[in-house]
Amino acid sequence: MRRWIIGFGLAVAATCVPACGTEDPVPDVVVEISNVQFSPMDVTVEHGGTVEWRFDDGGLLHHVESPGLFDSGITGDGTFRHTFESVGVYEYSCSVHPYMIGVITVL
């Protein structure tokens, strides 16, 4: 009986592992990249909050960066996330399209 209980407990734990914590947490703020612009351009997030950029510009390449803080690499699809650990105001841009700029305020 004891082996059955231990086996059952292990089976329950094993089924929970893929469903428990393997997905990325929901971002606090989402910035869409489309029509060669960030939307919204200015966002506010709490200390420890995560911003997600979603590349949805028909495959057009973009490069979201704030030098010394984060760098998405050059991509035309998918998402990029950054978690902000320090309070402040952070400017970012697309190095491919330098007129694309945004500001993140961390409270």
C-alpha positions as CSV (number, residue, x, y, z in Angstrom):
1,M,0.0,0.0,0.0
2,R,2.8,2.4,0.9
3,R,4.5,1.8,-2.5
4,W,1.1,2.5,-4.2
5,I,0.8,5.9,-2.4
6,I,4.3,6.9,-3.2
7,G,3.9,5.9,-6.8
8,F,0.6,7.8,-7.0
9,G,2.2,10.9,-5.5
10,L,5.1,10.7,-8.0
11,A,2.7,10.3,-10.9
12,V,0.7,13.4,-9.8
13,A,3.9,15.4,-9.4
14,A,5.2,14.3,-12.8
15,T,1.9,15.4,-14.5
16,C,2.1,18.8,-12.8
17,V,5.7,19.6,-13.9
18,P,4.9,20.3,-17.5
19,A,1.9,22.4,-16.5
20,C,3.3,24.2,-13.5
21,G,5.6,27.1,-14.3
22,T,6.9,26.2,-17.7
23,E,5.1,29.0,-19.5
24,D,6.4,32.5,-19.3
25,P,4.5,34.7,-17.0
26,V,2.1,37.2,-18.5
27,P,4.0,40.5,-19.3
28,D,2.9,43.6,-17.4
29,V,3.0,45.7,-20.6
30,V,2.9,44.8,-24.3
31,V,4.3,47.0,-27.0
32,E,3.2,46.1,-30.5
33,I,5.6,46.7,-33.4
34,S,3.7,47.4,-36.5
35,N,3.5,50.0,-39.3
36,V,7.1,50.9,-38.4
37,Q,6.2,52.2,-35.0
38,F,6.0,51.2,-31.3
39,S,2.5,51.2,-29.9
40,P,2.2,52.5,-27.3
41,M,5.4,54.6,-27.5
42,D,5.5,55.5,-23.8
43,V,4.7,53.0,-21.1
44,T,4.9,52.7,-17.4
45,V,5.7,49.6,-15.4
46,E,6.2,48.8,-11.7
47,H,9.7,47.9,-10.5
48,G,10.3,44.2,-11.3
49,G,7.7,44.5,-14.2
50,T,8.2,42.9,-17.6
51,V,7.7,44.6,-21.0
52,E,7.1,42.4,-24.0
53,W,7.6,43.7,-27.6
54,R,5.6,41.8,-30.2
55,F,7.1,42.0,-33.7
56,D,4.1,42.1,-36.1
57,D,5.2,44.2,-39.0
58,G,4.8,41.8,-41.9
59,G,8.3,40.4,-41.5
60,L,10.0,43.8,-41.6
61,L,13.2,43.6,-39.6
62,H,13.5,45.6,-36.3
63,H,16.1,45.8,-33.5
64,V,14.8,47.0,-30.2
65,E,17.6,48.2,-27.9
66,S,18.5,50.4,-25.0
67,P,22.3,50.3,-25.0
68,G,23.7,48.7,-21.9
69,L,20.3,47.5,-20.8
70,F,18.6,45.3,-23.3
71,D,19.0,44.2,-27.0
72,S,16.4,42.1,-28.9
73,G,18.7,41.3,-31.8
74,I,17.5,41.9,-35.3
75,T,14.3,40.1,-36.0
76,G,11.1,40.3,-38.0
77,D,8.8,38.1,-35.9
78,G,8.1,36.7,-32.5
79,T,8.5,38.5,-29.2
80,F,11.2,39.9,-26.9
81,R,10.9,40.5,-23.2
82,H,12.8,42.5,-20.6
83,T,12.2,42.7,-16.9
84,F,13.1,46.1,-15.3
85,E,14.8,45.8,-11.9
86,S,15.6,49.4,-11.3
87,V,13.4,52.5,-11.0
88,G,14.0,55.1,-13.7
89,V,13.2,56.4,-17.2
90,Y,14.6,54.3,-20.0
91,E,14.6,55.4,-23.7
92,Y,14.8,52.7,-26.4
93,S,14.8,52.7,-30.1
94,C,15.0,50.5,-33.2
95,S,18.5,50.7,-34.6
96,V,17.2,49.7,-38.1
97,H,14.7,52.6,-38.0
98,P,16.2,55.2,-35.7
99,Y,13.1,57.4,-35.8
100,M,11.3,54.6,-33.9
101,I,11.7,55.6,-30.3
102,G,10.0,54.7,-27.1
103,V,10.2,55.5,-23.3
104,I,9.6,53.1,-20.4
105,T,9.1,54.6,-17.0
106,V,9.7,52.2,-14.1
107,L,8.1,53.2,-10.8
